[in-house]
């Protein structure tokens, strides 16, 4: 989603309609779409869209002050004032307090294996 909203929208139905499909052909088309989307780095606009999408998963579980804090962090990131890691850390914190199995498995929030501990040096 952060790389290409269009690719995200095209790839979703490929995985949703697997029954009776040619898995090899579907996998080939999916990988083509994915590689095309990943050719260009994700920009601030794409990351902002992805962050807002993730925020939407918390709309019924966090209070209004937490929502305001997240919206402000995402907006501040969009303007280029803070790094991407700042709203991601806030979202992770809320995910710890309000578990969501879909979000817990998203690489976007946890791009590196814990063993690497890359985020500690930032």
N, C-alpha and C positions, 0 to 999 in steps of 0.2 A: 504494500500500500504506500509506503514512504517513497518508493522508487517510481511507481506509475499507477495512478488510480485506474486508468484504463486497463492496464494489464491485470490488475487485481480483479476488476469486474469481469474480464474475459476468462480468467483462470478459475474463478469460483465455480461457475457452472460446469466446467470440465470435470471437476472432482465430485460435484453433486449428482451428476448423471452417469455414473460408472456402470450401472446394471446393464448387462447385455452388450456393452461396448467393447470394442477392440482395445484391450489394455495397452498393447504395444503402440498403437496409433495415438491413443490418448496421452500416453507418457511422452511420446515424441513431440506432440503439439504443445503439451504443458511445458516441457523443457525448452522448446523454442521460444515460447512466450516469456518464460522466466529469464532466459539469457538475454533476450531483447530488452527486457525491463531493467536488467542489472548492468547493461552497457554504460549507462550514465549514472554518476553518483546521485544519491538522493539529495535533494536540496532542502532548504529551510521550509519552503511551502509544503513539500511532501511530508516532511517530518511533522510539521504542525498538524497536518491532516491526520496522520497516524496517531499522534498524541491525543487529538480531540476524539478520535474514534475509540481509543482505549478509555478515555475519561467517560464516555457514554456508558461503558459497562458498569460504572460505579453510581449511576444516577439515582438508584434506589437504595444504595447501601451506605453512602456517606452523607454527612449533614451539609447544610448550605455553606458554612464557613470553610469547610474542607474543599467544597466545589469551587468557591471563590479563590482559594489559595491555588488550586490546580489550574484554573482558568487563567489566573494572573501569571503563573509560572510559564504556561504554554505561550501566552501572549508576549511575555518578556523574552522568551526564547525566539519567538517569531521576529521580534524587532532586532534581534542580534545582541541583546544586552547580557544574556547568560548562556552558558553552553547547553547543548542537548542533554547532557547527563543530569542537569538539575531537575527538569520535570520528570525525567525517567526515574530518578531516585524517589521523588515524591510519589509517583505512581506505584513503585515497588512497595513503599511503606504502607500505602493504603491496601495493596494486595495482600500484604502480611496480615492486616487486621480484618480484611473482608475477602476471604479466599474466593477465587473464581478459577475453576479448572481450565477454562478456555484461555484466559490470560496467563495463567501459570506456565503454560506450555509454549508461549510465544517467545521466539528468539529475540524479538525486538527489545523486550525488557531485560533479557538475560543473554546478550550476544556472545559472552565468553564463558567457557566452562569454569566453574568455581576453582578448579585446581590451578588455573592460570593466575588468578587473583590480579588481573590486569588493572581493574578499577581502583585498587588500593594505591597505586602510584600516581593517580590523577589528582 
